[in-house]
Amino acid sequence: MIVKGEVEKVVNNGLGIIRDKNMGVIFIPFALKGELLEVEVTKRGKSFSYGEIKKILNPSRERLEPICPYFGECGGCHFLNTTYQNEIIIKIEILKDLWRKKLDKIEVIKSPRELNYRIRARFHVENGLLGFFKRKTNTLISISNCPLLHERINDSLPFLKNSENFQKIKEITVITNGSEILTDPPIKNSSKRYLELNLERFTNIISPHTFSQANPYAIKAFLPELKKLLEKEDRILEFHAGNGLFSVELAKSTQYVASVESNPISKEFFFLNMKKNKIVNFKFYSATDKKWIKEHSKREISFNKIFLDPPRSGISPWLRNYILNSKFEKIFYLSCNISTQKRDVESFLKGGYKIERVFILDFFPRTHHVESFFVLSR
């Protein structure tokens, strides 16, 4: 079925919406606000449907010709078809729309690099080909270059494909610090497990064996802002600490930080990060949030602030209840999923907190991902 309509706005996941009198709301990828489109409906539901752009009848003035030949087919990028400034405006509107216009002011920390910023990538391998999955499928698209990947990773692709271990793997993770690369599984016999990444304020230990932030340029821009929010007498409790990226800054800028993380591999690199940066005013707990709350919450020193950086699922009910009962002065909440973050933040608002500041941290330019950082106070 073909319908015609004007894009009302772009919502979460980078989908434009048009409203049809017969079909209601239709979600369309790669559509921009104000465009008049001819859309082919690909999936029809009771309350909403999905479609694909058949023809752009009246394009947005912000529309650009994508620089990537795989754009629209590969599932990685979403906003290579518009200006970076318009992408930021879209992301602000997405967050405002999710909160039903309740956010008074949203501050934005842009990525200093719009392209070639990703220092970490996971490739799929099939029949001697390396690349990413086609959008909404498990079909491999073989690539020779990705405009989001750091130049060092792009330059390494021929070497990866020609390595003797390449034919034996189905997936490979590649990281770089700008000069060296490291892979999991290794593409050559090597015992090296990590690289050192200069973040200006400190050195970060990164590894293909555990999660690490992919955009060091945006991290460098965020760290000074995080420092401004901290006071030397603060005692910080941190959950989902990972390899200690933010733990180092929290410890450097405050009296004490206690970091909780359940992943045993992350624990290894957490201690390497602390050692490398000569951090001593910390304590690490290898535990889930539920276990830590049960075993340590009543015996630990008092904390006045808490820092949260959970996975996409957000924080657990146990942690939400613990935070509300503990009455921290401030909550710092960094999230890669604005929907689950909203759920958690709303529970804090009901518990007596108020929103002090809201940031969009553009860790993933040219994609639909919106990373947000809330500061809440009592």
N, C-alpha and C positions, 0 to 999 in steps of 0.2 A: 504494500500500500504506500502511495506517495502522498505526502501532505506538504503544505506550504505554510510558513510562519516566520515571525520575527523573534529573534532570541531576546528573551526578557532579561536574563542575567546568567552568570556562570556560578555554579554552586560547588559544594564539596566534591572532591575527586575530579575536578576540572571539567564538569559536564555542563554544557549550555542547556537551557530549557526553553521550549516553546509551548504554548497552550493552544490546543486545537478544540474546537467546539464539540466535536464528536468523540475525540480520544482523550481529552484532558491533557495532562502534563506529559511531554515527551522529552527524554534526556538524550542529548547528542554530544559525543566527544568532538573536540577540536573546533567547536563553535565559539564565536565571540559575540559579546553583547551588542545588540543593535543590528545584527546582520539579518538580512532576509534570505531564508534558505528554502530549498526544495529538499525534503527529507524522506528517505525510505525507512519505513517502520520495520524493524527487524525482530522485535519482541514485544508482544502486546500483553499488558496485564490489566487487572480490574481497575486499579487506581492510577497507574502510570505505565508508560511504555518506553522503549528504547529505539533509537533510530540512528542512521548514518547519513552524513551529508551526501546528497546526490548532486546538488548544484548550488553554488553560491550566487544568488541573484543580485544581491547588493552587499558587497564585502565591507567590513569595518575599515575605517581609516587606519586602524592600528594593526591590520593584518600584514604579515610579511611572508615572503616566499621562504619556506624552511631550508636551512643550509644542509640538512642531512637527507640523503637519498632514502633512508629507511623510515623517515618520519611518517606516522600514521599507520604503518605496518608493524613496526617494533613497539612493544608495550612500555618502553622506558620514558619517553619524552611526551610532553603535552602542550608546552607553550613555546616551541620553536617557531610557531606561526604568528607570533606577535612580538612587540617590543618588550624589553625587560621592564621598563617603567609601567607599561600596561599590565604586565604579569603581577607586579607588586600591588597595583590597584585592585586587580581581581582577587588576590589573596586577602587583602584587607576586607573587601566586601564579603568574601566567603566567611571569614571569621565573624564579622558583624552580623551577617545573615543568620549564622548558626545561633548566635546569642540574641537574635531578634532585636537588634539595634540597641542592646542594653549597655554596650561598651562605649564609654564616652570618648576615650582616646586610645589609639593603638600606635605604639612606637614600632618602627621597623629598623632592623639591622640587616642591611643588604649584604649579599656576598660580594666581596671585592672582585671575584671572578664570576662571570655569567656562564662561561664555558671552560672546558678543560680543568675543572675543579675537583673531580672525583679521584681520590687517591686509592680507592678500594673498589673492586668490581668482582662479581661472580659470573663466570661464563659457563654456558652449557656446551657440551661437546658431543657430537654425533656424526658417525661415518667420516671422521677426519675433518669435520667442519667445526668452527668455534663461533659462538655468537650468543644472541639473546632470543627469548621466545617471542613469537608473533603475538600480537595483542589478543588476549582472551583465549589463547590456545597453548598447547605444548609443542607447537611446531617451531623448529629452529630456523632462525634467520642468520645466515652466515654474514659476519661483518668484517670489514678491513680497517675501520676507523669509527670511533664514536666521539662526537663533539663535546660530550660531557666528561669524558675520561681525560685524566692528566696525560700530557704528551708522552711521558715516560711509559705509561701503560700501553698507549697506542703504538709506540715504537717497538714494544716488546712482542706484539702479536705474531709477527712472522717467526720469531725465535720460539715462541710457545708452540706454534703449529709444527715446527720442525724438530722439536725435542724428541728424544727416543721414548719417553714415557707417555707422550701425547695420545697415542692410539689406545692406551689402556684405561683412560679416565673418561668419566661421563660429566664431570663438573670440576671447575678449577677456580679458586679464589686468588686474586692477584692484588697485592698492595705495593705502594711505592712511597718513599719519603722525598721524592723529587729527583733522586739520583740512582738509588738502588731499587730493585724489585725483589719481592719474595712471594712464593706461591704455596698453596696448599691444595692438593699434594705437591711435593717438590718436583720441579721439572728437571732437576739434576741432583746428584748426591750432595746433600748439604745438611749440616746439623744446625744451621742458623734458624732461630725461631722468631726473631723479631728485628725491627728496624727502629732507629731513633729519628724522631721527627721534631724539628725545631718549630716551636710555637711562639717564639720571641719571649714570652713571659716565663717559659720553662720548656723542658724537653719532654716529649710524650713518647712512650714506648708503644709501638703498634705491632700487631701480628695478624697474619691471615688465619690464625687458629681461633681467634675470638673477635667479638664485635668491637669495632672502633668507628668513630665518626668519620664520614667520608670526605668532608669539606673542611680542611684545615684553615682555609682563608676566612671562612665565616666564623670558625671557632676563634681565630685570632682577633676578629672584630668584636666578638661577644665577651671574651675574657675581661677586658678592661671595664666593661659595663657591669659585669658580675662583681668585680672587685669593689666598685663604687657602692654596691648594695650591702656590703659586709662591713662589720666593725671589728676592731682588734679584740674586744672583749667577748665576742660571740663564741658560743659553744654550739657547734653544728652537728645534727644527726642527719646522716645521708642514707637513703635507701636506693637500691639498684645502682650501686656504685660502679659496676663494670670493671674496666681496667684502671680506674682511678683518674681519668682525664680531668673531671671537675673536682675530684678530691684534692688534687694538688693545689689548685687555686683556693679552694675552701680552707685548706690548712695554712697556706701561705698568708692568707689575709685575716685569719681569726686566731683565737686562743687554742681551739681544739676541734677536731672533727672525728666522729665515730662513723665508720662506713660499713654498710651491710650489703653483702652480695652473696648469692647462692651458687654461682657458677664456679666450679673448681679451677677451670682454665683461666678465667678472669682473675682469680685470686693470685695466680702466679705472676701475671703481668702487673697487677696492682702493686705488689711488693717491689717489683722491679722499677716501677714508676716512682714510688716513694724513695727508694734507695738512690736512684739516679738524680733526683731533685733534692736530696738531703732533707727530706721531711721527717720529723720525729714526733710532732705533736698530733698523733693520730692513733686510732685503734681500729682494727679490722675484725669483722665478724663474718665468718663463713656460715651463713644461715639464710633461710627464707625469712620473709618479714614475720610470718606467723610464729616461727620458731624463736626469732629474736624477741618478739613481744612477750612470748610466754616465759622465756628463760632469763632475759636481761633487762627488760624495761623498768622493773622496780629496783634493781640493784645498781644500775648505771648512774653516773653523775647526771646532774640536771642539764638539760639543753634548752636554749631559748629560741632556736630557729631550726627548721628542718628543710632539707633539700631533696626533692623527688625527681627522678628521671626514669620513669617506668617504661616497660614495653608498650606496644600498641593497645594492649588490653586494659591499660590503666592500673591503678592501685587496687589492692584487694580490699574486701569489706573489713578484714581484721585491721589493716593499716589505716583505713579511713576512720574507724571507731577509735583506734589508739590516738590518732592525731587530734580528734575532737575532744577526747578525754584529757589529753595532755596540755591543751591550751597554749601552744607555742606562740611566741610573740609574732613570728612571721613564718609563712610557708612560701618556699620557692618551688614552683612546679613547672618543669620542662617536659614537653610532650611532643611526640611525633604523630599523635592522633587527637585532633581537636574535639572529636565527639566524645571519647571516653574521658578526656580531660574536663570537658564541660560537665559531665555527670559528677565527677569527683569534686570539682570546684563548687558546684551548686550545693553539694552536701556541706561543704565548709561554710558557705554563705548562710545556710540555715542554722549552722552551729555558732554563729556570731562573728564570723570573719567578714571582711570587706575587701574588695579588689582595690589594690593600691596602684599597681601599674600592670600593663599588658604589652608584651612585645611579640612581634612576628620575627623569628630568626630565619632568614632565608638560607637554610642549609642545603636546599635542593633546587637551585634555579633551573628553569625550563621544564620542571615537572609540576604535577598538581599537588605535591606534598607540601603541607603547611606545618611548620614547626612553631609552636607557640610557648611563651614563657610568662607565667602569671606570678605576681608578687601579691600575697595576701597578708593582711595584718588584723589584729584584734582591736 
